[in-house]
Amino acid sequence: MPVVLVTAAAEGFRPNMITIAWTGIVNSEPPMVYVSIRPSRYTYEMVRQSGEYVINVPSAEQARITDRCGLVSGRDVDKFKETGLTPVPASQVKAPLIKEFPINLECRVVEVVKLPTHDMFIGEVLAVHINENVLNENGRLDVDKVKPYAFCFREYRTVREQIGGYGFSKGDGLE
């Protein structure tokens, strides 16, 4: 599961971030993603009230900070102050972007699916921000520069080697 920091803001709350591994893409056109958050979490109420969030994708070098944000509650700790991460105003939502993270997705909630332990906030992606330092010479995202990582069986694991590309199995008898 990909590891991200979700930021949120709502009236009456200090902007916060929460570590999430239950996230992913759910639709292509329009682009939609989801995050699943337990109702007991501080950030849950901000997302519920505002109907907005930002998915901030960290690099492997940021794993310690991302892990730390999952160990403490924003009710008790200002995670931006504690981690030294920089909140930056987003272009479409009130939740801040995290300046130091290579990818930021601004999302507006379009549906909430209530599940037994979590609520799944399905969000339409309104804006995508990619730091220039993770682009290749053609201006496309370079995964090796992003260095994304995943949460696998309670361990953080890097995504290291390309094993194929879209359509690479075509013509090998598997159709």
C-alpha positions in Angstrom: 0.0 0.0 0.0 1.4 3.4 -0.8 2.3 5.6 2.1 1.2 9.2 2.0 0.6 12.1 4.4 -2.9 13.6 4.1 -3.3 17.2 5.1 -6.6 18.8 6.1 -7.9 22.1 7.4 -11.3 23.2 8.8 -12.6 26.0 10.8 -11.9 25.6 14.5 -9.0 23.2 13.9 -5.2 23.7 13.5 -4.2 22.3 10.0 -2.9 18.8 10.4 -1.4 15.8 8.6 -2.1 12.1 9.1 -0.1 9.1 7.8 -2.3 7.0 5.6 -1.5 3.7 3.8 -5.1 3.0 2.8 -5.2 5.1 -0.3 -5.3 4.7 -4.1 -6.9 5.6 -7.4 -10.5 4.7 -8.0 -11.4 6.5 -11.3 -9.7 7.8 -14.4 -12.0 10.4 -15.9 -12.4 12.5 -13.8 -9.4 11.5 -11.8 -10.5 10.3 -8.3 -8.7 8.9 -5.4 -9.6 7.7 -1.9 -8.3 7.8 1.7 -9.7 5.7 4.5 -9.7 7.3 7.9 -10.9 6.1 11.3 -13.6 8.4 12.8 -11.5 8.6 16.0 -8.6 10.3 14.3 -8.2 14.1 14.6 -8.0 14.7 10.9 -11.2 12.7 10.2 -13.4 15.5 11.5 -11.5 18.1 9.4 -12.0 16.1 6.2 -15.6 15.4 7.1 -16.4 19.1 7.8 -14.4 20.7 5.0 -15.0 18.0 2.3 -11.4 18.5 1.2 -7.9 17.0 1.6 -4.5 16.9 0.0 -2.6 13.7 -0.6 1.1 14.4 -0.2 3.4 11.7 -1.6 6.7 11.4 0.3 10.1 10.1 -0.9 11.8 7.2 0.9 14.1 9.8 2.6 11.0 11.2 4.3 9.9 7.9 5.8 11.0 8.7 9.3 9.0 12.0 9.3 6.0 10.2 7.7 6.1 7.4 10.3 6.4 10.0 13.2 3.2 11.7 12.0 1.4 8.4 12.3 2.5 7.9 15.9 1.3 11.2 17.4 -2.1 12.9 17.3 -2.7 16.3 15.9 -4.9 16.9 19.0 -1.7 17.0 21.1 1.1 18.0 18.7 1.5 20.6 16.0 3.0 18.1 13.5 4.2 20.9 11.2 6.2 22.5 14.0 7.5 19.1 15.2 8.6 17.8 11.8 9.8 21.1 10.3 7.7 20.5 7.2 6.4 23.6 5.5 2.6 24.0 4.9 2.0 25.8 1.5 -1.4 27.2 0.4 -3.1 25.0 -2.2 -4.7 26.4 -5.3 -8.1 24.7 -5.0 -8.7 23.6 -1.4 -8.1 25.0 2.1 -5.9 22.1 3.2 -2.2 22.9 2.8 0.4 21.2 0.5 3.6 20.0 2.1 6.3 21.9 0.3 9.1 19.3 0.8 7.1 16.4 -0.7 7.5 15.6 -4.4 3.9 15.2 -5.3 0.7 16.8 -3.9 -2.9 16.0 -5.0 -5.6 18.5 -4.1 -8.9 16.7 -3.6 -12.6 17.5 -3.0 -14.7 14.8 -1.4 -17.5 13.5 -3.8 -18.6 10.6 -1.7 -18.1 9.0 1.7 -18.4 5.3 2.1 -19.0 4.2 5.7 -17.2 1.0 6.5 -17.0 -0.9 9.8 -13.7 0.7 11.1 -13.0 3.5 8.6 -14.8 5.9 6.4 -13.6 6.0 2.8 -13.4 9.6 1.5 -13.5 9.4 -2.3 -12.1 12.7 -3.7 -12.0 14.2 -7.2 -8.4 15.4 -7.9 -8.7 19.1 -8.6 -5.0 19.9 -9.0 -1.7 18.0 -9.1 1.6 19.6 -8.1 4.9 17.9 -8.9 8.3 19.3 -7.8 10.5 20.0 -10.8 13.4 18.1 -9.2 11.5 14.7 -9.8 11.0 15.3 -13.5 13.1 13.8 -16.2 14.6 15.7 -19.2 11.3 15.4 -21.0 9.3 16.9 -18.2 7.7 13.6 -17.1 7.7 12.1 -13.6 10.8 10.1 -12.9 9.9 7.4 -10.4 13.5 6.8 -9.5 13.7 10.5 -8.4 10.5 10.4 -6.4 11.6 7.2 -4.6 8.1 6.2 -3.4 7.6 3.5 -0.8 4.9 1.2 0.4 3.6 -0.3 3.7 3.9 -4.1 3.4 3.1 -6.3 6.3 3.9 -3.6 8.9 7.2 -2.7 7.1 8.1 0.2 4.9 9.5 -1.0 1.5 10.9 0.9 -1.4 9.8 0.6 -4.9 13.1 -0.2 -6.7 13.1 -1.8 -10.1 11.1 -1.6 -13.2 9.9 -5.0 -14.3 7.9 -4.0 -17.4 5.7 -1.2 -18.8 2.2 -0.8 -19.9 1.5 -3.3 -22.7 4.8 -5.2 -22.4 3.1 -8.6 -22.4 1.4 -8.0 -25.7 2.3 -10.7 -28.2 3.7 -13.2 -25.8 0.7 -15.6 -26.0 -1.1 -14.4 -22.8 -4.0 -12.6 -24.5 
